[in-house]
Amino acid sequence: LLVGAQRAWVAFRDAECAFQGGPPDMAGSMYPMVIAGCKESLTNNRLKDFQGYLDCQEGDTSCPVPTAP
C-alpha cells in the first residue's frame, strides 16, 4: 500500500507544482527554481506526515503504522 500511495503522492506533487509554477513559457528562467522550491516544500511536508505516522500513540486506530511492542 505504501508504494502505491507514494507513487500517487509523487504524481500529485509534480502536478501541483506544475500548476503553481504556471505556464513554463510565461515563467521564464525562474521556472526551474519555482518548481524546485515547490517540490522541496511539499516533500518536507510529506516527511512530516511520515514522522507523524512513526510517532503514533499506542491504541490510535487512525495510524497506518502499528506501534512497535
Backbone hydrogen bonds, N-H to C=O, Kabsch-Sander energy under -0.5 kcal/mol:
donor,donor_aa,acceptor,acceptor_aa,energy
5,A,1,L,-2.6
6,Q,2,L,-2.8
7,R,3,V,-2.3
8,A,4,G,-2.2
9,W,5,A,-2.3
10,V,6,Q,-2.6
11,A,7,R,-2.0
12,F,8,A,-2.3
13,R,9,W,-3.3
14,D,10,V,-2.6
15,A,11,A,-2.2
16,E,12,F,-3.2
17,C,13,R,-2.5
18,A,14,D,-2.0
19,F,15,A,-2.2
20,Q,16,E,-2.8
21,G,17,C,-2.3
22,G,18,A,-0.9
22,G,19,F,-0.7
26,M,23,P,-1.8
27,A,23,P,-1.0
28,G,24,P,-1.0
30,M,27,A,-1.0
31,Y,28,G,-1.5
34,V,30,M,-2.4
35,I,31,Y,-2.5
36,A,32,P,-2.4
37,G,33,M,-2.5
38,C,34,V,-2.2
39,K,35,I,-2.7
40,E,36,A,-2.3
41,S,37,G,-2.3
42,L,38,C,-2.7
43,T,39,K,-2.4
44,N,40,E,-2.4
45,N,41,S,-1.9
46,R,42,L,-2.1
47,L,43,T,-2.4
48,K,44,N,-1.8
49,D,45,N,-1.8
50,F,46,R,-2.3
51,Q,47,L,-2.4
52,G,48,K,-2.2
53,Y,49,D,-2.0
54,L,50,F,-2.0
55,D,51,Q,-1.2
56,C,53,Y,-0.9
60,D,57,Q,-2.1
61,T,59,G,-1.0
63,C,60,D,-1.3
